[in-house]
């Protein structure tokens, strides 16, 4: 029972219950669509938080990996007739391999320089997707066949809800396991003091490389699923502004908080839909909300709220 | 065999000769201190030995093996680790987790098994936790087992760094000013701790400004001045050396060294 109430198991259980019960209260497909997008963003943000929040390495280019995953699935299934799942897996493996090659030179950079390096990486990917119109359709984008496994085809919001919900649950479980392991402690140690981690035996370069690869693979998987779900993609998925959106979700929800990433993804995906009532002032209100959170809850929503609760109890 | 042999070690920063043609030998099980005025190159020597800086010239042998150019993490695996003059604590973790990182032997841990939380990972977690608890008790931090590292007072953080270093099971431990900023009684505790570490067979190299501590504890002392050796010997020899007195200790110290 005690293990069940531990933050890790308890949180995972709460997430499973929310995912299981949510369809009962969602009135129509519009809401299902929003929640599916929340789930897809959350999958990417969990990976990004492992990199930014836990290991302390910024990336302003992860939409590039998201876009590559989306286009890998689109191209392999439509132009080459691959099965959807094989395209997703091969796409993720290729993105992982690319991230591995880029990690060594890029992660040697620190702070602002790392931000610039990853930003450049994302911009290059975005340019390639725009320019290689022969493959990608260029800025006009390209259609993506429906997700099909062994003759079964995923149609409709309700089916996708369960696919994304299940993937999010598994991703959360894997990420929680990782951060509570020797590997997770090594990543957090790198964030705390890279030099101290190194002198007590942590091969910092190896761990930075691997967490970069994991975050890129999760972005790629998110991109592949988004491509099949939406049925049409454009190079804007890989754009700089999309990268910033992911980072903002991570920071708003809370650095070094897996559930914070889900919360951040949820708020920044849902809020714009409901702020539409403000018409022209939508972005203004969104910006004000984010500034408010950063000023009054600088650790991000979830860690700050958890701290507040703890203090109340004391 | 000697624990550490340094020959002809040199390091320049721009036009500044931080360390020039320095040679010394540390025998196994010794407490070997390096002293000297500020800017003498003590911390630079530490950084050269532990692989943080690359020497411009010279060699470093650890237990007979050449270690020049190896990264710090590889040296840690060979039993060489250190603490820092300005604290390098993982403030984003609990005190216990800080020590667990040292005990983790992360080189052997794979990402896949960690993500799936396989039984082997759980066993290693439990073992690291047990070791870390034992070490925190040993350095006198039992009261802080559940605390965030950021909430510990300064003196406790100094000991936390030592516990974290001990968790790697070093054969050679470099302590960079472990008593800096500590009061009398805290310094006494550090003194006793260093002695007990040496009694366990760990060779200790100490950089420290607290002369009472250095003179009382050291088997051998190396005095640096402007990156070069000024003198080397026992506490008594060094304390009586007129060059050392002039450059660093100040007149009237020889007497107090004898008293200690």
Interface residues (C-beta under 8 A of the other chain):
Chain A: X174 X175 X177 X178 X180 X181 X182 X183 X184 X185 X186 X188 X189 X191 X192 X193 X195 X196 X197 X198 X199 X200 X201 X202 X203 X204 X207 X210 X214 X256
Chain B: X50 X52 X71 X72 X73 X75 X76 X77 X81 X82 X84 X88 X89 X90 X91 X92 X93 X97 X98 X100 X101 X102 X104 X105 X106 X107 X109 X110 X111 X114 X115 X116 X117 X121 X124 X125 X128 X161 X164 X165 X167 X168
